[in-house]
Amino acid sequence: MSPVAGPLATLAAEIGALSEDLGRGVELDVPGLTDRSADLPLGPPGLTSPNGACRLVAAADGWMAVNLAREDDAALVPAWLGCADADEPWPAIQAAAQSRPWRELADRAHLLGLPVAGVGELAATTMAATLRPAGRPAPRRGRDLRILDLSTLWAGPLCGAVLAAMGASVTKVESVRRPDPSRDSTPDFFRRLNAAKAELALDFAAPGDRARLRAMMLQADVVITSARPRAFEQLGLAPAALFAERPDLTWVAISGYGWTGEAGERVAFGDDAAAAGGLVRWTAGGAPHFLGDALGDPLTGLAAAAGALQALAQGGGLVVDAALARTAAGAAAALGLRTAA
């Protein structure tokens, strides 16, 4: 059983009630959508995450989570630590952390786009996504809902899968230059999350494809994203401009730490975000251990779906701000976990 089975069940029940109110109740296959153990060679959770990419490291004043999830992350370690070389990144990280505060290391990592967090740095009392006014609600349409899923990996596609299960027409859009990595890393899991969606590949560098994407976003009832705000500004697809043309749009923004301000530019993945929210267990020796596999992702995917349904019930015109670390912190509170040793 998942270590966050209770919080997942709570979110699934909320989705069931909200979707019933919208016309078609959804009974989710929660284990099938929130468990990758059949798709990856996962180890036991400890100081290293089950997928092996993230580690809990002791700093001078506490613990931090360091996630080298992408191929290029290890190459950034020398610049992050200010050392000449780091052929073996983990020994270098552990040695440097012993004499430096975790916040100093985390702040420097953020500048480089490395996912680093203090264990338990964020607290929350709820898993619910924040609904932020951005446009103007309109009466609900009688036609089928149209969803544009621009997200990748786990949380965003899970949100899209929930809406597809409700009967919405969901189109998954990917960049031809940077397709969803989970297509290759976990193909069976990718299919479970995306099989019910139509698929479209676009070249975001091509003006014609960007214009097509913009038109699709304006026609959609819900847009699901997992990129940072500046990515859309660089494409000429700033949310404010789209809400100006489509005031009743619902924009589901899945992020590491939140959609607005400096938090919106901070990178996170499911394991480091879970640690940031205190979703860990503390050993008798005072060390944190991971609870499971990238737990911030499935929790946030369901929280985002619940938020999207709430926004649709209100007529749209909202940004659904679903942050991995904040959702994890809410789950940790629900489980009664302490945030520090």
C-alpha positions in Angstrom: 0.0 0.0 0.0 1.2 3.5 -0.8 2.5 5.4 2.2 0.2 8.3 1.2 -2.8 6.1 0.5 -5.0 8.1 2.9 -4.3 11.5 1.3 -4.7 10.0 -2.2 -8.0 8.5 -1.2 -9.2 11.8 0.2 -8.4 13.6 -3.1 -10.0 10.8 -5.2 -13.2 11.1 -3.2 -13.2 14.9 -3.7 -12.7 14.3 -7.4 -15.6 11.8 -7.4 -18.0 14.3 -5.8 -16.9 17.3 -7.9 -17.1 15.3 -11.2 -20.6 14.0 -10.3 -21.7 17.6 -9.8 -20.4 18.4 -13.3 -22.4 15.6 -14.8 -20.2 12.4 -14.9 -18.8 11.0 -11.7 -15.3 9.5 -11.9 -14.1 6.5 -10.0 -10.3 6.5 -10.3 -8.0 3.6 -10.5 -5.8 5.2 -7.9 -3.1 2.5 -7.7 -2.8 2.3 -11.5 -2.3 6.1 -11.8 -0.2 6.7 -8.8 2.2 3.7 -8.7 5.2 3.2 -11.0 6.7 0.2 -9.2 5.9 -2.1 -12.2 7.5 0.3 -14.6 10.8 1.2 -13.0 13.5 -0.7 -11.0 12.8 1.0 -7.7 14.8 0.5 -4.6 13.7 0.8 -1.0 13.2 4.4 0.2 16.0 5.7 2.5 18.5 8.5 2.2 18.3 7.8 -1.6 15.0 8.0 -3.4 13.6 4.8 -4.8 14.5 5.9 -8.4 18.0 6.7 -7.3 18.1 10.3 -8.6 17.5 12.2 -5.4 19.4 12.1 -2.1 19.0 13.5 1.3 22.2 15.3 2.3 23.3 16.6 5.7 24.2 20.3 5.6 25.8 22.4 8.4 22.4 23.3 9.9 20.0 20.7 8.7 19.1 18.4 5.8 18.5 19.1 2.2 17.2 17.1 -0.8 19.4 17.2 -4.0 17.8 15.8 -7.2 20.1 15.1 -10.2 17.1 13.9 -12.2 18.2 15.2 -15.7 21.2 14.3 -17.7 22.7 17.8 -17.5 22.2 18.2 -13.7 25.4 16.5 -12.7 27.4 18.7 -15.0 26.2 21.8 -13.1 27.5 20.5 -9.7 31.0 22.1 -10.0 29.4 25.5 -10.8 27.0 25.1 -8.0 29.6 24.1 -5.3 32.3 26.5 -6.7 34.8 23.6 -7.1 37.1 22.9 -10.1 35.8 19.4 -10.7 33.3 16.8 -9.6 33.7 13.6 -11.5 31.8 11.9 -8.7 29.1 14.4 -7.9 27.6 12.9 -4.7 30.9 12.7 -2.6 31.6 16.3 -3.7 28.1 17.4 -2.6 28.2 15.7 0.7 31.7 17.1 1.5 30.7 20.7 0.6 27.4 20.5 2.5 29.0 19.7 5.8 30.3 23.2 6.3 27.6 25.2 4.6 24.0 26.1 5.5 21.4 24.4 3.4 19.7 27.7 2.5 22.9 29.1 1.0 23.3 26.0 -1.1 19.7 25.9 -2.1 19.6 29.6 -3.2 22.7 29.1 -5.3 21.2 25.9 -6.9 18.0 27.8 -7.8 20.1 30.3 -9.9 21.4 27.3 -11.9 18.0 25.6 -12.2 19.0 22.7 -9.9 16.2 21.1 -7.8 17.5 21.5 -4.3 15.3 22.0 -1.2 15.6 22.1 2.6 13.8 19.1 4.2 10.6 20.4 5.7 11.2 24.0 4.6 7.5 24.4 3.6 4.5 23.9 5.8 0.8 23.8 4.7 -2.5 22.8 6.3 -4.2 21.6 3.1 -3.4 19.7 -0.1 -5.9 21.9 -2.1 -4.6 23.9 -5.0 -5.0 27.7 -4.8 -7.6 29.2 -7.2 -6.3 32.6 -8.4 -8.7 35.0 -10.2 -7.3 35.8 -13.7 -10.2 36.4 -15.9 -14.0 36.4 -15.7 -16.2 33.4 -15.1 -19.0 32.6 -17.6 -22.0 30.2 -17.4 -21.1 26.6 -17.9 -21.4 25.4 -21.5 -23.6 22.4 -22.3 -21.0 21.0 -24.8 -18.3 18.6 -23.9 -15.2 20.1 -22.2 -12.1 20.6 -24.3 -8.8 20.2 -22.5 -5.3 21.0 -23.7 -2.6 19.2 -21.9 0.8 20.8 -22.4 2.4 19.1 -19.3 4.9 16.3 -19.1 6.1 13.6 -16.7 3.5 12.7 -14.0 1.5 15.3 -12.2 0.1 17.2 -15.1 -0.6 14.2 -17.3 -2.4 12.6 -14.3 -4.6 15.7 -14.0 -5.4 15.3 -17.7 -6.1 11.6 -17.3 -8.7 12.4 -14.6 -10.5 14.9 -16.8 -10.4 12.4 -19.7 -12.0 9.8 -17.5 -14.8 12.3 -16.9 -15.5 12.3 -20.6 -13.6 15.5 -21.5 -11.9 15.7 -24.9 -8.2 15.9 -24.0 -5.4 16.7 -26.4 -1.8 16.1 -25.3 0.5 18.6 -27.1 4.3 17.9 -27.0 7.3 19.7 -28.4 8.9 17.9 -31.3 12.3 19.0 -29.9 11.6 18.1 -26.3 8.9 15.3 -26.1 7.7 14.0 -22.8 10.6 12.1 -21.3 8.3 9.5 -19.8 7.5 8.2 -23.3 10.8 6.4 -23.2 11.6 6.0 -19.5 8.2 4.5 -18.5 6.3 3.7 -21.7 3.6 1.5 -20.0 3.0 4.1 -17.3 2.9 6.8 -20.0 0.2 4.9 -21.8 -1.9 4.6 -18.6 -1.8 8.3 -18.2 -2.2 9.3 -21.8 -4.0 6.6 -23.8 -7.4 8.4 -23.6 -6.0 11.6 -25.1 -5.5 12.7 -28.6 -1.9 13.6 -29.4 -0.2 16.4 -31.3 3.4 17.3 -31.8 4.3 20.9 -32.6 7.6 22.8 -33.1 7.3 25.6 -30.6 10.1 27.4 -32.4 8.1 27.7 -35.6 5.8 30.7 -35.9 3.1 28.7 -37.6 3.0 26.1 -34.9 3.0 28.7 -32.2 0.0 30.4 -33.8 -1.8 27.0 -34.0 -1.0 26.4 -30.3 -2.3 29.8 -29.4 -5.6 29.2 -31.3 -6.0 25.8 -29.5 -5.4 27.4 -26.1 -8.1 30.0 -26.7 -10.5 27.3 -27.8 -9.9 25.1 -24.8 -11.9 25.2 -21.6 -8.9 24.0 -19.6 -5.1 24.3 -20.3 -2.8 22.1 -18.2 0.8 23.2 -17.9 3.9 22.2 -16.0 6.4 24.7 -17.3 7.5 27.9 -15.5 5.7 31.2 -16.3 8.6 32.6 -18.3 8.5 29.7 -20.8 5.1 30.9 -21.9 6.1 34.6 -22.0 9.1 33.6 -24.3 6.6 31.9 -26.6 4.3 34.9 -26.8 1.7 32.9 -24.8 1.6 34.8 -21.6 -1.4 33.8 -19.5 -2.5 37.4 -19.0 -2.8 37.9 -22.7 -4.8 34.7 -23.2 -7.2 35.5 -20.4 -7.7 38.9 -22.0 -9.1 37.1 -25.1 -10.7 34.2 -23.3 -11.7 35.5 -19.8 -13.4 32.2 -18.8 -10.4 30.0 -19.4 -9.2 27.7 -16.6 -5.4 27.5 -16.5 -4.0 24.6 -14.4 -0.4 25.6 -13.4 1.6 22.7 -12.0 4.8 23.9 -10.5 7.4 23.1 -7.8 6.6 25.9 -5.3 3.8 28.0 -6.8 2.9 30.0 -9.9 3.6 33.5 -8.8 6.7 35.5 -7.7 10.1 34.0 -7.2 8.6 30.7 -6.3 7.3 30.4 -9.9 10.9 30.2 -11.3 12.1 27.5 -8.9 12.6 24.0 -10.3 11.3 20.9 -8.5 10.5 17.2 -9.1 8.4 14.8 -7.1 11.1 13.6 -4.7 12.8 16.8 -3.7 9.4 18.6 -3.5 8.1 15.8 -1.2 11.1 16.4 1.1 10.6 20.1 1.0 7.1 19.6 2.3 8.2 17.3 5.1 6.8 14.2 3.5 9.6 12.0 5.0 10.1 9.8 8.0 12.7 10.6 10.7 14.9 7.8 12.0 15.8 7.3 15.7 19.2 8.7 14.7 17.7 12.0 13.5 18.1 11.4 9.8 15.2 11.8 7.3 14.3 9.0 4.9 12.1 9.2 1.8 8.7 7.6 2.2 8.2 6.5 -1.4 8.6 7.2 -5.1 8.3 10.8 -6.1 5.2 11.3 -3.9 4.8 14.9 -4.7 3.7 14.0 -8.2 0.6 11.8 -7.8 -0.6 13.9 -4.9 -0.3 17.1 -6.9 -1.8 15.5 -10.0 -5.0 14.7 -8.1 -5.0 18.0 -6.3 -4.7 19.8 -9.6 -7.6 17.8 -11.1 -9.8 18.6 -8.1 -8.8 22.3 -8.4 -9.7 22.2 -12.2 -13.1 20.8 -11.4 -13.7 23.4 -8.8 -12.7 26.1 -11.2 -15.0 24.7 -13.9 -17.9 24.6 -11.5 -17.3 28.3 -10.8 -17.3 29.2 -14.5 -13.6 29.5 -15.1 -11.5 32.6 -15.2 -9.1 31.1 -12.8 -5.5 29.9 -12.5 -5.4 26.6 -10.5 -2.1 27.0 -8.7 -1.0 23.4 -7.8 2.5 23.3 -6.3 4.3 20.0 -5.7 6.0 21.1 -2.4 2.9 22.7 -1.0 0.7 19.7 -1.8 3.3 17.4 -0.2 3.3 19.6 2.9 -0.5 19.3 3.1 -0.2 15.6 2.9 2.4 15.5 5.6 0.1 17.5 7.8 -2.8 15.1 7.1 -0.5 12.2 8.0 0.7 13.9 11.2 4.3 13.8 10.2 6.8 16.1 11.9 8.8 18.4 9.7 12.1 18.1 11.5 14.1 15.7 13.7 
